[in-house]
Structure formats: C-alpha cells, structure tokens
Amino acid sequence: MLAALRRFRLTEFQLLVVPSLMTVVGLLTIFLARTGTTTWTWSDIWISLAYVAFIFAMSIWFSLRGFGGDEVLFPIVATLAGIGLLVIQRLGPDLAAQDPRLSGLAAKQVVYLAAGLFLLWGIVVFVRRLDWLRRYKYTWAFCGLLLMVVTMVAGTSIGGARLWLSLGPITIQPSELVKIILVVFLAAYLDDYRGLITGSYRIWRINLPPIPYLLPMAVMWGMSLLVVIFQNDFGTALLFFGIFLAMLYIATGRMLYVLVGLILFAAGVYGAYHAVPHVATRIQNWTDPWRDPLVAGFQPIQSDYALAAGHIFGAGLGFGSPTAIPQVYSDYVFAAIGEELGLLGSVAVVLLYLLLITRGALIALRANGGFPQLLAAGLTTILAVQTLIIVGGVLRLIPLTGITLPFISAGGSALLTNFIAVGLLLKISDAGTRL
C-alpha cells in the first residue's frame, strides 16, 4: 500500500483539476450562450465529462505502471487541448451554418483528440526503449522523404497546396509526421558526429566548418525543404528551417552556423518574394492588408477587428463573432481566443505555451545521454517554432503562414503528431527508460 502511494503522481493529479474544471464550465457556458436558457442536463456536456474522465484515467494508469516522468508536462498539454476542444465546439455549429462542408468539424476534433491522447498513453506505457529510433535514423530519413515525394506526386491539392494524401475517407498530412522524423534523424546524426561537426579545418589560414560531415544532414534538410516548397507549403518550410538551425546550434554551440543560416534565409525570402506570387501576397497582407481589403487582406483585417473587440476581458465564450474570419478554426484560431477571452485569456494561453516550452527544455537538460537530449530539444523546438509562427502571424508581427496552433487548432494530422512529440518527451523524462 505504501509503495503504491509513493508511486502515485500527486502533483500531476492535482494539476489536472484545472483543465477539468475549465472544460466542464467552458462547455456549459457555450451551451447556455447558444441556447439562451438556463436549463441544461448532463448529456449537454458529456464531451467535457468524457475528456475529464480520460485524462484522469491516464494519470492514474501512469501511477499504477510506476511511470516516473515529468508530472507537469501532461497537465499543461491537457489544458491546451481542453482549450482547443472548447474553441472548436464553440465554432463548429456556426461554421457548419456558413459552410456545410464543415458540419462535422467539432465531431472530428473530438475523435482526433481522443486518438492523440491514446497515442500519448501508448508511447508512455508500451515503448520500452528509444534507441531503436537512433539505430534506424537513415531508414527514417528515407521514409520521410518518400512520404513527401509521394504527396507531391499523388497528393490532394486544397487551396493551391498539395499537402494531403487521401486514404479512403481519411485524409492525412504527411509533412506533420515528417517533422518528427526530421528531428529524430538530426538528433541521431548530430550526436554521432558532434565532435567532428564542432571542429574545423584550415585552408590558407582560413577556418572552415567540416563540410563533409555537415553534407548528409544538409541534404536531408534541403530535400525536405525543396519538396514542401514545390508543394506550396511555406509554413512547413519555415518550420523545417527553424528546427534545423536550432538543433545545429544546440549540438555545436557555434553562432557562425546561425548567422550563415539567417543570411541564407533572408536571401531565400527575398528571392521568393520576387519569384512566387503567393509569398508576395503574404508579405503584402502583413505590411498593408488594406490594399486588398475584400479578397487577399480580408482575413487579417477581420482578425485585427476580432482582437480589438476582445478588449481586456473578452466578449465571453459564445458571444463574439469570430466566424467572420473564414479560416478561424485553423490559421486564425488565436484571433477567436482574443475576441472571446480578451487580452487576459490570450496572455494566459501564451503563458501556457511558455510553460510547455520551459518543461521541454528542462527535460532536455536533465536527459541522460546526447541523443535523448537532442531529441527532447528538437521536439520542444517543433512546438516552440509552431507557436511563434502562428501567434506572431495572427498578431501581424511576422507574415502569416499556414501552420496550426499546437493542440488548439482544428486538424487531425497536426494534433496527432503533437501528442506523439509530447509522449516522447514524457518518455525521455522518465529516468527508468532505457535509452
């Protein structure tokens, strides 16, 4: 009995009270705002109750299995996922009334959320070792590139971007899985050749980086980048670039690589601006959306109005008009949060992401071994760069690119891969995991 109590994850269990109360009260608020009455039954909030039961059951199962991983990370993710559940449940009916193709959005989000939590649970409970990820790094790299090429050739084009593979009734976005594969490959390769990559050689008194050892890594990154550019997916290209640059700096500590990368990035943006109309439109919407307020600039303008309407405390869940933004359920979901939860709610969400990134960084610092350290750092970088890109884009601090806000935006493939990343982080944080 005492041994079981010692294994009980009390901190995690207590912290899960916050997302539990939030989802139950939030869904009840949405229901009452939608119906305009004060009459309700438990069946009206069954989704929140099922979510609460599931996350507590997962925590109890972790305790029973003697899992010793981080006890703060899962409650943070559960809170963000709970916010995403509430936002999509609030937007779903209004979006369905505007566009019948979005009629199943809320139901799909529930299914994907359940599947993501199940994947996280499966990684924590059943994955015994992580060295198999390292052992087959080149196999993972080949599979990732093959997925991207297949998508480019045989994928489904939506909105001018060929990003999806249709498998019967299921549509997946392979680039979401490839970002995990890229991190695994980079972590394994950088750990194997860290000493050589951090070194240099001299030619005529000039210190040059070890290009032969950087080449395989650069080829993997460059091919992935070219494919997503040909697919017209510049958001994923920016994400891949950020992952590559961050992990290279973490592994080597050489600022030269960062400076060269930023110079190449600036040159690439300049070239894309003049050569690709899609990129030019994005930059125009960033600098002056009022040049085309009814077409290209419509969404950023409506997003600015939504954020301004939220003021400090927000209009309240269910009382705003966020569906005036066409892509509010994906690219502009942060604008919906700003309108209905206000400045305070928006800041709270950003702080949750900062806490998530901080826990990921601590897991990386405490990890035992070079590969798990780099893997944890890379997985944390995925979540950090995604958040930076989409929040900065919605606030018009940077040009907006098509990336989902982790755990909140609607989207199956992105949600599942983010839960896979968190599951791996939890596994790395377990001192008993054999790496």
C-alpha positions as CSV (number, residue, x, y, z in Angstrom):
1,M,0.0,0.0,0.0
2,L,2.8,2.4,0.9
3,A,4.7,1.5,-2.2
4,A,1.6,2.3,-4.3
5,L,1.2,5.7,-2.6
6,R,4.8,6.5,-3.2
7,R,4.3,5.9,-6.9
8,F,1.1,8.0,-7.1
9,R,1.7,11.0,-9.3
10,L,0.1,13.5,-6.8
11,T,1.4,16.7,-8.4
12,E,0.1,15.7,-11.9
13,F,-3.3,14.6,-10.4
14,Q,-3.8,17.9,-8.6
15,L,-2.8,20.0,-11.6
16,L,-5.3,18.1,-13.8
17,V,-8.1,19.7,-11.7
18,V,-7.5,23.0,-13.7
19,P,-8.2,21.6,-17.2
20,S,-11.1,19.5,-15.8
21,L,-13.0,22.5,-14.3
22,M,-12.1,24.6,-17.3
23,T,-13.6,22.2,-19.9
24,V,-16.7,21.4,-17.9
25,V,-17.5,25.0,-17.1
26,G,-16.5,26.2,-20.5
27,L,-18.7,23.8,-22.4
28,L,-21.6,24.6,-20.1
29,T,-21.1,28.3,-20.8
30,I,-21.0,27.7,-24.6
31,F,-24.2,25.6,-24.4
32,L,-26.1,28.2,-22.3
33,A,-24.9,31.1,-24.6
34,R,-26.0,29.2,-27.7
35,T,-29.5,28.2,-26.3
36,G,-30.2,31.4,-24.4
37,T,-31.7,29.4,-21.5
38,T,-30.6,28.3,-18.1
39,T,-31.9,24.8,-18.5
40,W,-29.4,22.0,-19.1
41,T,-28.7,18.3,-18.5
42,W,-25.6,16.3,-18.0
43,S,-25.9,15.0,-21.6
44,D,-25.3,18.5,-22.8
45,I,-21.7,18.5,-21.5
46,W,-20.9,14.8,-22.0
47,I,-17.9,15.6,-24.2
48,S,-16.2,17.6,-21.4
49,L,-17.1,14.9,-18.8
50,A,-15.6,12.2,-21.1
51,Y,-12.5,14.3,-21.6
52,V,-12.1,14.8,-17.8
53,A,-12.5,11.0,-17.2
54,F,-10.0,10.2,-19.9
55,I,-7.2,12.4,-18.6
56,F,-7.6,11.4,-15.0
57,A,-7.7,7.7,-16.1
58,M,-4.4,8.3,-17.9
59,S,-2.8,9.8,-14.9
60,I,-4.0,7.0,-12.6
61,W,-2.7,4.4,-15.1
62,F,0.7,6.2,-15.2
63,S,0.8,5.9,-11.4
64,L,-0.1,2.2,-11.5
65,R,2.6,1.5,-14.0
66,G,5.2,3.3,-11.9
67,F,5.9,5.8,-14.6
68,G,8.4,8.4,-13.2
69,G,8.3,11.0,-15.9
70,D,7.6,14.7,-15.7
71,E,4.4,15.5,-13.7
72,V,3.8,19.0,-15.0
73,L,4.0,18.5,-18.8
74,F,0.9,16.4,-19.2
75,P,-1.4,18.8,-17.2
76,I,-0.1,21.7,-19.4
77,V,-0.9,19.8,-22.6
78,A,-4.3,18.7,-21.2
79,T,-5.1,22.4,-20.5
80,L,-4.2,23.5,-24.0
81,A,-6.0,20.6,-25.6
82,G,-9.0,21.4,-23.4
83,I,-9.0,25.0,-24.7
84,G,-8.8,23.6,-28.2
85,L,-11.8,21.3,-27.5
86,L,-13.8,24.3,-26.2
87,V,-12.9,26.6,-29.1
88,I,-13.8,24.1,-31.8
89,Q,-17.0,23.1,-30.0
90,R,-18.0,26.8,-29.9
91,L,-17.1,27.4,-33.5
92,G,-18.5,24.2,-35.0
93,P,-22.2,24.9,-35.3
94,D,-21.7,28.5,-36.6
95,L,-19.1,27.3,-39.2
96,A,-21.5,24.5,-40.3
97,A,-24.3,27.0,-40.8
98,Q,-22.0,29.0,-43.1
99,D,-20.4,26.1,-44.9
100,P,-22.0,22.6,-44.9
101,R,-18.6,21.1,-45.6
102,L,-17.6,22.0,-42.1
103,S,-20.6,20.3,-40.5
104,G,-18.6,17.6,-38.9
105,L,-15.7,19.7,-37.7
106,A,-16.5,19.6,-33.9
107,A,-17.1,15.8,-34.0
108,K,-13.9,15.2,-35.9
109,Q,-11.9,17.2,-33.4
110,V,-13.2,15.1,-30.5
111,V,-12.2,11.9,-32.4
112,Y,-8.7,13.3,-33.2
113,L,-8.3,14.5,-29.6
114,A,-9.2,11.0,-28.3
115,A,-6.8,9.4,-30.8
116,G,-4.0,11.8,-29.8
117,L,-4.4,11.1,-26.1
118,F,-4.4,7.4,-26.8
119,L,-1.2,7.7,-28.8
120,L,0.4,9.6,-25.9
121,W,-0.7,6.9,-23.5
122,G,0.6,4.2,-25.7
123,I,4.0,5.7,-26.1
124,V,4.3,6.2,-22.3
125,V,3.1,2.7,-21.4
126,F,4.3,0.4,-24.1
127,V,7.5,2.0,-25.5
128,R,10.4,0.4,-23.5
129,R,13.4,1.8,-25.3
130,L,14.2,4.7,-27.5
131,D,17.5,3.5,-29.1
132,W,15.6,2.0,-32.0
133,L,14.8,5.5,-33.1
134,R,18.5,6.2,-33.3
135,R,19.5,2.9,-34.8
136,Y,17.4,3.3,-37.9
137,K,18.0,7.1,-38.5
138,Y,18.7,6.7,-42.2
139,T,15.7,4.5,-42.7
140,W,13.5,7.1,-41.0
141,A,15.1,9.8,-43.3
142,F,14.3,7.8,-46.4
143,C,10.8,7.1,-45.3
144,G,10.2,10.8,-44.6
145,L,11.5,11.9,-48.0
146,L,9.5,9.1,-49.7
147,L,6.3,10.4,-47.9
148,M,6.9,13.9,-49.1
149,V,7.6,12.8,-52.7
150,V,4.5,10.6,-52.8
151,T,2.4,13.5,-51.5
152,M,3.9,15.9,-54.1
153,V,3.1,13.4,-56.9
154,A,-0.2,11.8,-55.8
155,G,-1.5,14.1,-53.1
156,T,-4.7,16.1,-53.0
157,S,-4.5,19.8,-53.7
158,I,-6.5,22.1,-51.4
159,G,-6.2,25.9,-51.6
160,G,-3.4,25.7,-54.1
161,A,-1.2,23.5,-51.8
162,R,-0.7,19.7,-52.5
163,L,-0.2,18.6,-48.8
164,W,-2.7,15.8,-48.2
165,L,-3.0,12.1,-49.0
166,S,-6.4,10.7,-49.2
167,L,-6.8,7.1,-47.9
168,G,-10.5,6.4,-48.5
169,P,-12.5,8.5,-46.0
170,I,-9.3,9.5,-44.2
171,T,-7.1,12.5,-45.2
172,I,-3.6,12.8,-43.7
173,Q,-0.9,15.5,-44.0
174,P,2.4,13.6,-44.2
175,S,4.5,16.7,-43.6
176,E,3.3,16.7,-40.0
177,L,4.8,13.3,-39.4
178,V,8.0,14.2,-41.3
179,K,8.8,17.0,-38.8
180,I,9.1,14.3,-36.1
181,I,11.2,12.1,-38.5
182,L,13.4,15.1,-39.2
183,V,14.1,15.7,-35.5
184,V,14.8,12.0,-34.9
185,F,17.3,12.0,-37.8
186,L,19.0,15.2,-36.8
187,A,19.3,14.2,-33.1
188,A,20.9,10.8,-34.0
189,Y,23.2,12.2,-36.7
190,L,24.3,15.2,-34.6
191,D,25.0,13.0,-31.6
192,D,27.1,10.6,-33.7
193,Y,29.2,13.3,-35.3
194,R,29.1,16.0,-32.7
195,G,32.8,16.1,-32.2
196,L,33.5,16.3,-35.9
197,I,30.8,18.9,-36.6
198,T,32.0,21.2,-33.9
199,G,35.6,21.1,-35.2
200,S,37.1,22.8,-38.3
201,Y,40.0,22.6,-40.7
202,R,42.2,25.3,-42.2
203,I,42.9,26.2,-45.8
204,W,45.3,29.0,-46.3
205,R,44.8,30.4,-42.7
206,I,41.0,30.2,-43.1
207,N,39.0,28.1,-40.7
208,L,36.2,26.2,-42.5
209,P,33.5,24.1,-41.0
210,P,33.7,20.3,-41.6
211,I,31.6,20.4,-44.8
212,P,31.8,16.6,-45.5
213,Y,30.1,15.8,-42.1
214,L,27.5,18.6,-42.5
215,L,26.6,17.4,-46.0
216,P,24.3,14.4,-45.2
217,M,22.4,16.4,-42.7
218,A,22.1,19.4,-45.1
219,V,21.0,17.1,-47.9
220,M,18.2,15.6,-45.8
221,W,17.0,19.1,-44.7
222,G,17.4,20.6,-48.2
223,M,15.5,17.9,-49.9
224,S,12.6,18.2,-47.4
225,L,12.7,21.9,-47.9
226,L,12.5,21.7,-51.7
227,V,9.7,19.3,-51.6
228,V,7.5,21.4,-49.3
229,I,8.3,24.5,-51.4
230,F,7.2,22.6,-54.6
231,Q,4.0,21.8,-52.6
232,N,3.5,25.5,-52.0
233,D,3.7,24.9,-48.2
234,F,5.9,27.7,-47.0
235,G,4.8,27.4,-43.4
236,T,6.2,23.9,-43.1
237,A,9.4,25.0,-44.9
238,L,9.9,27.7,-42.3
239,L,9.3,25.2,-39.6
240,F,11.8,22.8,-41.0
241,F,14.3,25.6,-41.3
242,G,13.8,26.6,-37.7
243,I,14.2,23.0,-36.5
244,F,17.4,22.5,-38.5
245,L,19.0,25.7,-37.3
246,A,18.0,25.4,-33.7
247,M,19.3,21.8,-33.4
248,L,22.5,22.5,-35.2
249,Y,23.2,25.4,-32.7
250,I,22.2,23.3,-29.7
251,A,24.6,20.5,-30.8
252,T,27.5,22.6,-31.7
253,G,27.2,25.9,-29.8
254,R,28.6,27.7,-32.9
255,M,26.9,31.0,-33.6
256,L,28.5,31.0,-37.1
257,Y,26.0,28.4,-38.3
258,V,23.1,30.5,-37.0
259,L,24.5,33.7,-38.8
260,V,25.0,31.8,-42.1
261,G,21.6,30.3,-41.8
262,L,19.9,33.6,-41.2
263,I,21.7,35.2,-44.1
264,L,20.6,32.3,-46.4
265,F,17.1,32.6,-45.0
266,A,17.0,36.3,-45.8
267,A,18.2,35.7,-49.3
268,G,15.6,33.0,-49.8
269,V,12.8,35.2,-48.6
270,Y,13.9,38.0,-50.9
271,G,14.1,35.6,-53.9
272,A,10.7,34.0,-53.1
273,Y,9.1,37.5,-52.7
274,H,10.0,38.3,-56.3
275,A,9.5,34.9,-57.8
276,V,6.5,33.4,-56.0
277,P,3.2,35.4,-56.1
278,H,1.9,33.5,-53.0
279,V,4.8,34.8,-50.9
280,A,4.4,38.3,-52.2
281,T,0.7,38.2,-51.2
282,R,1.5,37.0,-47.7
283,I,4.0,39.8,-47.2
284,Q,1.6,42.4,-48.6
285,N,-1.1,41.2,-46.1
286,W,1.5,41.6,-43.4
287,T,2.5,45.1,-44.3
288,D,-0.7,46.5,-45.6
289,P,-3.8,44.3,-45.8
290,W,-6.0,47.3,-46.7
291,R,-4.5,47.3,-50.2
292,D,-7.0,44.5,-51.0
293,P,-9.4,44.5,-48.1
294,L,-12.2,42.3,-49.7
295,V,-10.0,39.5,-51.0
296,A,-6.4,38.9,-50.0
297,G,-6.5,41.2,-47.0
298,F,-9.9,40.2,-45.8
299,Q,-8.8,37.6,-43.2
300,P,-6.0,39.7,-41.5
301,I,-8.4,42.7,-41.3
302,Q,-11.1,40.6,-39.7
303,S,-8.6,39.1,-37.3
304,D,-7.5,42.6,-36.3
305,Y,-11.1,43.6,-35.7
306,A,-11.7,40.4,-33.6
307,L,-8.6,41.0,-31.4
308,A,-9.6,44.7,-30.9
309,A,-13.2,43.7,-30.0
310,G,-11.9,41.4,-27.2
311,H,-10.5,44.3,-25.1
312,I,-9.2,43.1,-21.8
313,F,-11.8,40.6,-20.6
314,G,-13.2,39.4,-23.9
315,A,-16.8,39.2,-25.2
316,G,-17.3,35.8,-23.5
317,L,-17.4,32.3,-24.9
318,G,-20.2,32.2,-27.4
319,F,-20.8,35.9,-27.5
320,G,-18.3,37.0,-30.1
321,S,-18.4,36.8,-33.9
322,P,-15.1,35.0,-34.7
323,T,-16.6,33.1,-37.6
324,A,-16.4,36.3,-39.7
325,I,-12.8,35.1,-40.2
326,P,-13.0,32.3,-42.9
327,Q,-10.1,30.2,-41.5
328,V,-10.8,30.9,-37.9
329,Y,-10.7,27.2,-36.9
330,S,-7.1,26.7,-38.2
331,D,-4.8,29.6,-39.1
332,Y,-6.7,32.2,-37.1
333,V,-7.9,30.3,-34.0
334,F,-5.8,32.6,-31.8
335,A,-7.9,35.6,-33.0
336,A,-11.0,33.8,-31.8
337,I,-9.4,33.4,-28.4
338,G,-8.5,37.0,-28.4
339,E,-12.1,38.1,-29.2
340,E,-14.0,35.9,-26.7
341,L,-11.4,35.6,-23.9
342,G,-9.8,39.0,-24.3
343,L,-6.3,40.1,-23.6
344,L,-6.1,38.2,-20.3
345,G,-7.2,35.0,-22.0
346,S,-4.7,35.4,-24.8
347,V,-1.9,36.1,-22.4
348,A,-2.9,33.1,-20.4
349,V,-2.7,30.9,-23.5
350,V,0.8,32.3,-24.4
351,L,2.0,31.7,-20.9
352,L,0.8,28.1,-21.1
353,Y,2.9,27.7,-24.2
354,L,5.9,29.3,-22.5
355,L,5.4,26.8,-19.6
356,L,5.2,23.9,-22.1
357,I,8.4,25.0,-23.8
358,T,10.2,25.5,-20.5
359,R,9.3,22.0,-19.3
360,G,10.5,20.6,-22.6
361,A,13.8,22.5,-22.2
362,L,14.2,21.2,-18.6
363,I,13.6,17.6,-19.9
364,A,16.3,18.1,-22.5
365,L,18.7,19.5,-19.9
366,R,18.1,16.6,-17.5
367,A,18.1,13.8,-20.1
368,N,20.7,11.1,-19.7
369,G,22.8,11.0,-22.9
370,G,23.4,13.0,-26.1
371,F,20.7,11.5,-28.3
372,P,17.8,11.9,-25.8
373,Q,19.0,15.5,-25.0
374,L,19.0,16.5,-28.7
375,L,15.7,14.6,-29.3
376,A,13.9,16.4,-26.5
377,A,15.4,19.7,-27.6
378,G,14.2,19.1,-31.2
379,L,10.7,18.1,-30.1
380,T,10.4,21.2,-27.9
381,T,11.6,23.3,-30.9
382,I,8.8,21.9,-33.0
383,L,6.2,23.2,-30.5
384,A,8.0,26.5,-29.9
385,V,8.5,27.4,-33.6
386,Q,4.9,26.4,-34.5
387,T,3.6,28.6,-31.7
388,L,5.9,31.5,-32.6
389,I,5.0,31.4,-36.3
390,I,1.2,31.2,-35.9
391,V,0.8,33.6,-32.9
392,G,3.3,36.1,-34.5
393,G,1.4,35.8,-37.8
394,V,-2.0,36.4,-36.3
395,L,-0.7,39.5,-34.4
396,R,1.0,40.6,-37.6
397,L,4.4,40.7,-36.0
398,I,5.6,38.4,-38.9
399,P,3.9,37.3,-42.2
400,L,1.3,34.7,-41.5
401,T,2.0,31.2,-42.9
402,G,-0.3,28.2,-42.8
403,I,0.6,26.3,-39.6
404,T,-1.8,25.2,-36.9
405,L,-1.6,26.4,-33.3
406,P,-0.4,23.3,-31.3
407,F,-3.3,21.4,-29.5
408,I,-5.8,24.2,-30.2
409,S,-6.4,24.5,-34.0
410,A,-8.6,22.0,-35.8
411,G,-6.7,19.4,-37.7
412,G,-6.1,15.7,-37.3
413,S,-2.5,15.1,-38.5
414,A,-1.1,18.1,-36.6
415,L,-2.9,17.2,-33.4
416,L,-1.7,13.5,-33.5
417,T,1.9,14.4,-34.2
418,N,2.0,17.0,-31.4
419,F,0.7,14.3,-29.0
420,I,3.4,12.0,-30.3
421,A,6.0,14.6,-29.6
422,V,4.7,15.1,-26.0
423,G,4.6,11.3,-25.5
424,L,8.3,11.1,-26.5
425,L,9.1,14.0,-24.2
426,L,7.4,12.3,-21.3
427,K,9.3,9.0,-22.1
428,I,12.6,10.8,-22.2
429,S,11.9,12.4,-18.8
430,D,11.4,9.0,-17.2
431,A,14.7,8.2,-15.5
432,G,13.8,4.5,-15.8
433,T,13.5,4.5,-19.6
434,R,16.3,2.5,-21.3
435,L,17.7,4.8,-24.0
